[in-house]
Amino acid sequence: MLQASSGAVQPAPQFNLPSFNQEAVRHILLGDYGALMEAINRMAILGYCERIAWSNPLPTGRNGEYISVMTRKRTLP
């Protein structure tokens, strides 16, 4: 806070942060580890997403099956 020369306390100036209207979509990949990595790499090469946007593939408990998730957000006009 700022003090005026009269000794009165002045409140700090107020400002508003912009609000962003966003939509989210989650992509879920299920399959063999190699197939998941190939799909993630292909989407990255096409410029759809970054490889690091995907969660680390985790085993699902089914024989040889893995899952990976990626959330993509877009700002609405």
PASEBA-1860 file (N, C-alpha, C; in nm, 3 decimals):
! residues 77
1> MLQASSGA> 0.083/-0.117/0.000/0.000/0.000/0.000/0.087/0.124/0.000 ~ 0.033/0.231/-0.048/0.104/0.358/-0.055/0.053/0.452/0.052 ~ 0.140/0.533/0.106/0.099/0.633/0.202/0.108/0.771/0.140 ~ 0.004/0.848/0.156/0.004/0.986/0.108/0.080/1.072/0.209 ~ 0.116/1.191/0.169/0.192/1.280/0.257/0.113/1.317/0.382 ~ -0.021/1.304/0.378/-0.102/1.337/0.495/-0.101/1.223/0.597 ~ -0.040/1.113/0.565/-0.033/1.000/0.656/-0.147/0.901/0.637 ~ -0.244/0.932/0.550/-0.355/0.840/0.526/-0.308/0.725/0.438
9> VQPAPQFN> -0.360/0.607/0.463/-0.324/0.488/0.385/-0.410/0.484/0.260 ~ -0.347/0.471/0.145/-0.416/0.462/0.017/-0.420/0.315/-0.026 ~ -0.533/0.265/-0.075/-0.537/0.125/-0.121/-0.455/0.109/-0.248 ~ -0.404/-0.012/-0.267/-0.326/-0.043/-0.388/-0.419/-0.036/-0.510 ~ -0.366/0.005/-0.624/-0.451/0.011/-0.744/-0.502/-0.129/-0.780 ~ -0.625/-0.137/-0.826/-0.687/-0.263/-0.863/-0.668/-0.289/-1.013 ~ -0.650/-0.412/-1.049/-0.644/-0.449/-1.189/-0.713/-0.584/-1.206 ~ -0.766/-0.605/-1.322/-0.837/-0.729/-1.351/-0.755/-0.813/-1.447
17> LPSFNQEA> -0.742/-0.940/-1.415/-0.676/-1.033/-1.505/-0.773/-1.072/-1.615 ~ -0.724/-1.092/-1.736/-0.815/-1.134/-1.843/-0.868/-1.274/-1.816 ~ -0.991/-1.297/-1.854/-1.048/-1.431/-1.839/-1.041/-1.499/-1.976 ~ -1.007/-1.624/-1.974/-0.993/-1.700/-2.097/-1.100/-1.808/-2.099 ~ -1.180/-1.807/-2.204/-1.277/-1.913/-2.223/-1.206/-2.024/-2.299 ~ -1.190/-2.137/-2.234/-1.118/-2.247/-2.297/-1.202/-2.373/-2.299 ~ -1.180/-2.450/-2.403/-1.235/-2.585/-2.413/-1.118/-2.682/-2.404 ~ -1.144/-2.798/-2.350/-1.040/-2.900/-2.341/-1.089/-3.028/-2.405
25> VRHILLGD> -0.996/-3.098/-2.467/-1.023/-3.231/-2.521/-0.910/-3.322/-2.476 ~ -0.944/-3.442/-2.434/-0.843/-3.538/-2.389/-0.834/-3.652/-2.489 ~ -0.713/-3.679/-2.530/-0.687/-3.791/-2.619/-0.633/-3.904/-2.533 ~ -0.687/-4.022/-2.554/-0.644/-4.140/-2.479/-0.598/-4.245/-2.579 ~ -0.475/-4.290/-2.561/-0.422/-4.397/-2.645/-0.413/-4.524/-2.562 ~ -0.461/-4.633/-2.615/-0.450/-4.766/-2.554/-0.389/-4.859/-2.656 ~ -0.292/-4.937/-2.614/-0.236/-5.035/-2.705/-0.097/-5.078/-2.664 ~ -0.030/-5.146/-2.755/0.108/-5.190/-2.731/0.197/-5.068/-2.713
33> YGALMEAI> 0.301/-5.082/-2.634/0.392/-4.972/-2.606/0.448/-4.913/-2.735 ~ 0.493/-4.996/-2.825/0.549/-4.948/-2.951/0.448/-4.872/-3.035 ~ 0.325/-4.921/-3.038/0.220/-4.854/-3.114/0.187/-4.717/-3.054 ~ 0.183/-4.709/-2.922/0.159/-4.581/-2.856/0.268/-4.480/-2.892 ~ 0.393/-4.524/-2.881/0.505/-4.433/-2.908/0.505/-4.389/-3.055 ~ 0.470/-4.479/-3.144/0.463/-4.444/-3.287/0.354/-4.342/-3.313 ~ 0.237/-4.360/-3.250/0.126/-4.265/-3.268/0.162/-4.128/-3.211 ~ 0.223/-4.125/-3.093/0.264/-3.999/-3.031/0.366/-3.928/-3.119
41> NRMAILGY> 0.464/-4.002/-3.169/0.566/-3.943/-3.256/0.506/-3.891/-3.386 ~ 0.411/-3.964/-3.440/0.349/-3.921/-3.566/0.271/-3.791/-3.546 ~ 0.196/-3.781/-3.437/0.122/-3.657/-3.409/0.216/-3.539/-3.387 ~ 0.331/-3.565/-3.326/0.430/-3.459/-3.306/0.489/-3.415/-3.439 ~ 0.519/-3.508/-3.526/0.575/-3.475/-3.658/0.475/-3.394/-3.739 ~ 0.347/-3.428/-3.727/0.242/-3.355/-3.800/0.214/-3.217/-3.739 ~ 0.273/-3.188/-3.623/0.255/-3.059/-3.560/0.129/-3.048/-3.476 ~ 0.064/-3.159/-3.447/-0.059/-3.156/-3.368/-0.031/-3.134/-3.220
49> CERIAWSN> 0.078/-3.190/-3.169/0.110/-3.178/-3.028/0.259/-3.204/-3.008 ~ 0.306/-3.172/-2.889/0.444/-3.203/-2.851/0.446/-3.341/-2.785 ~ 0.557/-3.409/-2.801/0.570/-3.541/-2.737/0.557/-3.531/-2.586 ~ 0.610/-3.423/-2.530/0.608/-3.410/-2.384/0.468/-3.379/-2.329 ~ 0.371/-3.352/-2.415/0.234/-3.326/-2.370/0.166/-3.454/-2.322 ~ 0.217/-3.569/-2.366/0.158/-3.698/-2.331/0.209/-3.746/-2.196 ~ 0.122/-3.813/-2.121/0.166/-3.877/-1.998/0.256/-3.995/-2.033 ~ 0.339/-4.035/-1.939/0.422/-4.154/-1.961/0.331/-4.274/-1.975
57> PLPTGRNG> 0.355/-4.359/-2.075/0.271/-4.478/-2.091/0.277/-4.566/-1.965 ~ 0.160/-4.604/-1.918/0.150/-4.690/-1.800/0.082/-4.820/-1.836 ~ 0.126/-4.931/-1.779/0.059/-5.058/-1.806/-0.083/-5.056/-1.750 ~ -0.176/-5.114/-1.824/-0.317/-5.115/-1.782/-0.350/-5.236/-1.695 ~ -0.261/-5.332/-1.693/-0.290/-5.456/-1.622/-0.326/-5.568/-1.718 ~ -0.360/-5.532/-1.839/-0.383/-5.633/-1.943/-0.249/-5.666/-2.005 ~ -0.236/-5.783/-2.055/-0.110/-5.832/-2.109/-0.058/-5.743/-2.223 ~ 0.050/-5.670/-2.199/0.115/-5.590/-2.303/0.044/-5.461/-2.340
65> EYISVMTR> -0.061/-5.423/-2.267/-0.136/-5.302/-2.302/-0.092/-5.185/-2.214 ~ -0.080/-5.068/-2.278/-0.041/-4.945/-2.210/-0.144/-4.836/-2.240 ~ -0.145/-4.733/-2.154/-0.231/-4.618/-2.173/-0.150/-4.491/-2.159 ~ -0.184/-4.392/-2.240/-0.122/-4.259/-2.233/-0.231/-4.157/-2.262 ~ -0.227/-4.042/-2.193/-0.330/-3.939/-2.206/-0.264/-3.805/-2.237 ~ -0.333/-3.726/-2.321/-0.288/-3.591/-2.352/-0.409/-3.500/-2.351 ~ -0.398/-3.385/-2.285/-0.505/-3.286/-2.282/-0.465/-3.168/-2.368 ~ -0.553/-3.131/-2.455/-0.527/-3.017/-2.544/-0.635/-2.914/-2.518
73> KRTLP> -0.593/-2.789/-2.498/-0.688/-2.680/-2.472/-0.683/-2.581/-2.587 ~ -0.799/-2.518/-2.609/-0.803/-2.412/-2.710/-0.886/-2.298/-2.653 ~ -0.846/-2.178/-2.686/-0.916/-2.059/-2.641/-1.030/-2.027/-2.736 ~ -1.145/-2.003/-2.681/-1.262/-1.969/-2.762/-1.258/-1.821/-2.797 ~ -1.306/-1.786/-2.915/-1.307/-1.645/-2.954/-1.404/-1.563/-2.869
END
